[in-house]
Amino acid sequence: MKLVRPCRYLLTLAVLLAAGFAAPAADAPAARYAACEPAASGSAARVASIRDARGIVREPQLNDTPEEVPDSAKGNGGPGFRATVPIWFHVITDGATGAVSDETIAAQMEAQNAGFTGTYGGTNTGFRFRLAGVNRTNNTEWFNAGAGSKAERDMKKALRVGGANTLNVYTTSGAGALGWAYYPSTYKTRPYLDGIVMDYRSMPGGPYGSQFSLGFTLTHETGHWLGLYHTFQGGCNAKGDYVDDTPFERTPTSGCPEGKDTCTEPGLDPIHNYMDYSYDSCYTQFTPGQSARMQDQYLFFRAA
């Protein structure tokens, strides 16, 4: 069973200010959270994955389902697994809007590595991330590109760098969402779509404050990029999120409600898991099972 840890701010005000943003206001607005949509088991689960408890739309309809790794290719990671993933940031602007600073990118890289190395809790996944490069493009259409749009395809076809093992991150307006990602197996058939699109305001120091501007939108989306479902995948039924050590969870989490327990199976809802829909300030962990799944997906679909 996973340990439940208290919510806390994970970045200090000094880091936020150094990232190039003003300090977030206490009443900073909530944001709509979007990520790749896993195949849901039934229409009820699909609806739950789209809206949180407050009715906020958090998930674009990508219809992107990961291919499972064959049993013969599982378990090749383990405690000694190490992989360094290069990240390219493609900063898309609309004039001066969206002009993410190098300091903000540095703070985002710090948050990203902290999440995957277990700095705040949970397991060390074995993944590290290094900044490979930054490019900047002023293009209003791309800045407002929605998931599945021609503008998204055009942007990625023009800017994408590297192979399956390179994480391309496109910072945009988010088109009304915090971000979305494509699963590892998608690279085989549509390599041009690979990567993560995210709202630049979700980066450390952004206007969404401790709710969604501590940099963990990228951590959540990278979980999808490495093959993870949401923790509420499948609700209380069947295989859930295909990870044995994440307790079953009927509904996505909003905020950081300690003691939330929506399934009769053992374990409280994993509200501190990066693959739930909790506030950034609530996130602290990946589990060993999630780490093993990410390693398997990476080694089979991305490392080669």
N, C-alpha and C positions, 0 to 999 in steps of 0.2 A: 504494500500500500504506500502511496506517496505521502510524504510529509506535507502538511499545509503550513505555509509560511505567511507571515503578516505582510500586507501591502506596504510598500515604501517607495519613496522617490529614489530612483537609481542614478540620477545624474545631479550634481550639485548646481546651484545657481551660477557658480563661477564658470562651470563648463558650458552652461547654456549661453551665458553672455559672451564667452569666448567663441561660441559657434556663429556669432554674427547676427543674433536676433535680440530683440528687447526681451526682458523678463516677461513670461506669460502672465496674463491677468488671472486673478483668482476665479473669475467667472468666464474663462476662455470657453468658446463654444465646443460642443461635441462635434465629432466628424462621422461621416458615413464610412464604414469599414468595408473594404472589398478585397477579396482574394479569389483564387481560382475555385471554381465550384466542383467539389467532388461528387461522384455519382451517389445520390441519396437513395436510401432504401424506402421507397414509397413516397407519395406526394406530401404527406405530413412532414417527413424529414426534409424534403426539398424546401418547403415553405419555411421551416425553422432555420435552415441554413441561409436564408435570404434576409430575414428580419430579426432584429434582436427584440428584447422584451419591451422596449419603448417604441417599437414600430419603425426604428431607423433601418433603412435599407443598407445592408453591409456587403452584398455579394453580387457581382455581375454574372450573368448567365454565360459562362464560357463553354459549357458542355465538354470539359476536358477531364478525362478519366485516366489515371495512371495505369499502365500495364504492369502486372505483377512480375517480379523477378522469379525465374524458375527455381525450384527447390535445390537443384544441383549447383546454383550460383549463390546460394545464401550462406552467410556465416564466414565470409572471407575477410571481414573486418576484425572487430574485437578490440580489446583494451590497447593493443599496440598500434591501432589504425591511426594514421596521420595523413591529412590531405590539405594542401594549401590551394585555395581557390582564388584566382585573379578576378578582380572586380573592375569593370569599366563603368564609370558614371557618364551618362549622356544627359547633360543639363539642357533642357529645352525651355526657352523663354518666350514670353509675349512682350516684346520690348524689354523694359526693366523688370517686369514681373516674373518671378521664378528664378532670378539670378542667384543661385545658390553659391555661397562663398567656399573657398578652399578650406576655411576653418570649420564650416558646417560639415563638409564631407569628411574631414578628419575626425570630428566628433561622432559622426555616423559610423565610421569604421571602428571606433573605440567601442560603441554600443554593440555593434555587430559581433565583434570578437568576444566581448564580455558574455553575450548570450550563449554562444556556441562553446565556450570553454568552461562554463559552469561557474562563472565568477559570482553570481548572485544566488546560486543554488542549483540543484539537479546535477546531471552528469556532464562530464567533459566529453563532447561528441567526437573529438579528434579532428574537427574541421577548424581551419584557420583561414582568414581572408586577408589578402593584400591588395592594396590599391595599385592597379595596373595602369590606369590613365583616366583622364577627364577630357571630354570635349564639350563644346558649347555651341548651341544652335538657336538662332532666333527664328521661330516659325509658329505663327499663331495657330494654324491648323493642327500641327503636331502637338502643341502645348495643350490643346483641348481634345485630343484624340480619345475616343471612348474604346472600351474593350470590344474587339471584333470588327472595328471600323477599318475602312480603307486607309484612313490617316495613320492608324496604328501600324498597319502592314507597311505602308510607305516609309514611315519613320524608321522602323526596324530594319527594313531591307537596305536603307541608305546608311545606317549608322552602326549596325551590329558588328562586333569585333570578336575574333577567336572562334574556337570550336565548342563542342558540347560541355567542356569543363570550365569554360569562361562564363562568369555571371555578368550579364549586361543589365544595368539598372538605368531606367529612363525616368528622370524626375520631371513631372509635368503638373498641370492643374489637378490631375487625377480624374477629371471629367465627372466630379461628384462622388468619387470613391477615394479611399485611402490607398488602395493598391490592388494589383492582381498579378498572378504568376502562372506559368505553364509548367506542367509536370515533366520529369526527365524523359519519359518515353515519347513525348510529343516531338522531341528533337529529330527522331528518326524520319518522320513524315513531313514535318513543317518546321525545319530548323530556323527559318526566318522569324518565327513567332517567339522563340525561346527568350527567356529573361523575365524581368520584373518591371512593371510600370508603377510608380507611386507618386502620390501627392507630395510635392516638395515641402509642404508645411508640416508633414509628419516627421521630418528630420529633427534632430535635437535642437531645442530652443524655439520651435515653431509656435504658432498661436494657439494650438490645441492643448497646450500645457501638459500636465501630468497624465491627462487622459490618453492622448494620442501623439504627443510630440517629444517623446523620450528616445525615439529612434527604433522602436521595436516593431513598427510596421514592416521594416525590411527584414527583421529576424523572422517574423511570422511568414512573410512571403517566401523567404529563402527556405523555410521548412517545406513549403509546397514544392519549390524548385528542386528540392532534394527528395521528393516523393512522399511527404507526410500528408495525411488527411487532417481534417479538424478533429479535435477530441470528441465532438458531438456527432461525428459521422455515424449514421446508422442508429442513433438514439440508444435505447437500452437493448437493442436486438442484434442478433446475428454476430458478425465479426467486429462490429463497432468500427474503430479506426485501424483495424488490422494490427494493433499493438497490444500485447497482453498486459502491460503494467500501467496503462492509463485507465482509470476506472470508467465504467460506462457513464454516459452523460446524455440526458434526453434533450436538453435545450442549450443553445449557446449562452454564454455568460455576458451580462452587461454590468460594468463597474467592477467591484471586487467583493461580492457577498460571501463572507466567511460562513462556512457550514452549509453551503448550497449542496443539496443532495437530491437529485431528480430520478435516480434509479434505485431499485431495491437490491441490486447486486452490491457486494462489498465495496466500500470506499466512497468518500465524498467526491463531488464533482471536481475535476482538476482545474480549478479556476486560476491557478498560478502557472499553468502550462502555456507556453508561447503559442500553441495551436488552438487555444480557446479564443473567445472574443472579448476578453477582459480588458480593462484599462492598461496602458503601458506600465503604470506604477504598480500594477498587481502581478505582472509577469516576473517569474524567477527561474523557470526550469524547462528543460527537456528531460525525458526519462531514459534509462538505459535501453529500453525497448525501442523508443523512437530513434535513438542514436544508431542502433543496429539496423533499423529499417533504412535510415538515410545512408548509411555506409553501403548497404546492399544495393540500393538504387543507384548511388553514385558510381560504384565499381562496375555495375553491369551496363548502365546507360551513358555515363559521362566520362569516366576515367579513360576509356579506350579512345 
